[in-house]
Amino acid sequence: MAKSSPRAKAQRSSPGFGTLAVHAGQAPDPTTGAIMTPVYLTSTYVQAAPNQTKGYDYSRTCNPTRTALEGNLAALEGGGWGLGFASGMAAIHCVLNLLQQGDHVIAGNDLYGGTYRILRTLYEKFGVKTTFVDLTDLDQLDAAFQPNTKLVMLETPTNPLLRCCDLAALAARCRKRGVMTLADNTFATPYLQQPLQLGCDLVVHSTTKYLGGHSDVVGGVLVGNDLALRQRLAHFQNSCGGTPGPLDCFLVLRGTKTLHLRMERHCSNAHTVAEWLEAHPRVARVFYPGLPSHPNHQVAMRQMRKGGGMVSVELKATVAQAKKVAAALRVFSLAESLGGVESLVDHPASMTHASIPPAERKKVGLSDGLIRLSVGVEDVADQIQDLEQALARLR
Ligand SMILES: *Cc1c(COP(=O)(O)O)cnc(C)c1O
């Protein structure tokens, strides 16, 4: 903006989300001018003299394609730094390495199945105990704190019930006690919601999902502001080695360039699908944060731009019938994962959440007739027609 226009300048002091999505972290390649960040397929870097590097020495520790991705994702989350990982679980694992034997964790009770698994089957045996509570109920959070609580791990919206906890209120309570908050922002993406701005300490993503956005790469990232924390986490990242390859970083970078465009379409399609399902006679209940019927609708709309691309539906159906509906869909492919341009359907009880014991599933309201839709960016009329023909099989 020209210097002579201070008013316009004040209105636009920092780039908008779409501009950051396309450009942040990336500059034209200095050697050739290539506009796209090259895929630096190299394991090592020539040094002018021993220990005299250009900032890169070995690609587990750092790689220029990864640096670009880390810068891009940090900017999108409004954070100071990013650290890239080979998967979302590698990123979560890195944070858990901050803990010691005897420490206590509070986690949401309908977390991603893999997060539940690493806490229960790995960290518990090292003497780190986790209490799982419904984090949409702040009284449950307050009751779960112990003197040795070090970390609160949350997702919002959760998987698969799409519960939304109040990020600002939760972060404030944890901060008062000196407890770190880790927000898994995979379902919302930074386009819809920015947990760091609401007071959380760390954000984690499975970039496999919306950030990559095309179901062609597995990856993860951590974003935060505290530089001392970054140093500790980068030490674990380098020590444990779960870092992403440069081609994976390139694919996620290509994905984030259109994140804002894709999320708009994911959200509008999901909203339309959710409203249609809510009126269907074979549907017992629809879980979509963008609908007023959702129990956390108000909290969701306070902290999210829109309702997101995920819709969960409780069918008036037995397990066998729910599986049949899921398998009969054509535009929606039966598959685990989510967040790609194509629509997917999942039956949590037999697929993504099968590692959670049945009694535990029942307790958190994860019924056998529940199916989870990742609503893609196809034409919504085709998505609805597909749901109509599949639900007709319940008659
Ligand atoms: C997929 C997912 C993860 C795990 O990420 P991976 O990339 O599969 O390791 C963690 N949290 C949420 C919410 C997820 O959807």
The ligand as a Tripos MOL2 file, in Angstrom:
@<TRIPOS>MOLECULE
LIG
   15    15     1     0     0
SMALL
NO_CHARGES

@<TRIPOS>ATOM
      1 C1         -5.4200  -38.6440   11.4010 C.3       1 LIG1
      2 C2         -5.4030  -37.9360   12.7040 C.ar      1 LIG1
      3 C3         -4.2900  -38.0070   13.5520 C.ar      1 LIG1
      4 C4         -3.0850  -38.8590   13.2400 C.3       1 LIG1
      5 O1         -2.3950  -38.4010   12.1250 O.3       1 LIG1
      6 P1         -1.5660  -39.3620   11.1330 P.3       1 LIG1
      7 O2         -1.0900  -38.4160   10.0950 O.co2     1 LIG1
      8 O3         -2.5060  -40.4000   10.6200 O.co2     1 LIG1
      9 O4         -0.4780  -39.9710   11.9350 O.co2     1 LIG1
     10 C5         -4.3260  -37.2790   14.7320 C.ar      1 LIG1
     11 N1         -5.3980  -36.5450   15.0650 N.ar      1 LIG1
     12 C6         -6.4870  -36.4630   14.2790 C.ar      1 LIG1
     13 C7         -7.6460  -35.6350   14.7220 C.3       1 LIG1
     14 C8         -6.5270  -37.1590   13.0830 C.ar      1 LIG1
     15 O5         -7.6120  -37.0880   12.3130 O.3       1 LIG1
@<TRIPOS>BOND
     1     1     2 1
     2     2     3 ar
     3     2    14 ar
     4     3     4 1
     5     3    10 ar
     6     4     5 1
     7     5     6 1
     8     6     7 2
     9     6     8 1
    10     6     9 1
    11    10    11 ar
    12    11    12 ar
    13    12    13 1
    14    12    14 ar
    15    14    15 1
@<TRIPOS>SUBSTRUCTURE
     1 LIG1         1 GROUP 0 **** ****
